[in-house]
């Protein structure tokens, strides 16, 4: 996994994953939904670690890994939907047609 480091030019409130200074503008409800889902996934991943430490049967661990992957896919789909309905539409309306190429690259990454 690629390691992210904070650039000295970034303010403390800037997200490390932002590109070109763009930021999302999710409603608090959407943001809380995404955070709650990610918190549950984080707990599932910690549980996976515990299963490995306890020498749990491989098939059981693999089934739990599948559950985590499915949950992450759900977060990705939700985020993609909101991104397309807000950020992408706004950028197209502003004449930024290159957003389509950016979106296609992102979708291809999600589908791996």
N, C-alpha and C positions, 0 to 999 in steps of 0.2 A: 504494500500500500504506500502511496506517495505521502511523504511527510510534509505537513504544512507548517510554515513558520511565519510569524507576523513581521511584516515589513515595517521599518521604522517610520515610514511616511503614513502608515495607517493610524487612524484614531482608534481608541479603545473600543468604540462602538461599531466599527466596521467589521463585517463578517469576513472571514478568511477566504470564503469560497466565492465572493463576488468578483465578477469580471467587468472591466471597463467602468467601474464605479456604479453600476446599476444595482438596485436593491428591489426586493419583492415588496409588495404592498398587500399582504393578506389581511383579511379581517381577523379580529381577535379570536372569533369562534374557530375559523380555519386553522389559525396558528396553534391554538390550544388543542385542537383535534390532532394535528400533526405531532405536537410535542407529547401528548398522552400516548399516542400509538408508539412513538419512538421510545418512550420510557418503558412501556410494556416489552418492547423488543429487546431493550437493554437488559431487562430482567431475564428474558428468555435466554439471552446469550450467556449471562452469568450462570444460569441453570445448566446450560450446556457444559460449561467449564466444570461445574460440580459433578456432572455425570461422568465426564472423562476422568476426573480425580478419583471417583468411586469405582472405576473400572466397570461401568455399566455396559451391558451387552450392546455391541456395535449397532445392530439393527434399530434398537431403541434410540440411540443417539442420532443415527441418520434420520429417523422419523422426526425427531425434534429439530434437526437442522432444516429439514424440509418445511416445517412450520415457521421457522424464523424467516426463511427465504420468502415464503408466501406472504408473511406479514410485511416484510420490506417491500415486496412488489406492490402491495396494497397502498403503502405510503407513497411509493413512486407514482402509481396511477393517479392518486388523489392530487398530488402536487403537480403532475403533468396537466391534469384537467384544469386546475386553477391557473396554471401558467398560460395555457392556451387561451383561456377565457379572459385573461386580463393582460398580462405582459405582451403576449404575441399580438393580440388584436390591436393594442395601443401602438406598438411599434410599426405594424403594417399601416395603421391610419396615419402615422407620422412619416410614412414613406420609406421606412427601413425594411426593404424587401429581403435583405440578407438574413433577417430573423428566421425565415423559412429554412435556409440551409443550416443555421444553428440548431433549429428545432429537429431537423432530420438527423443530425449527428447525435443529438441527445436521445432521440427515440431509438436509434440503432444501438446506442450504449445500453439503454434499458432492456433491450430485447436479447442481449447476449446471454 
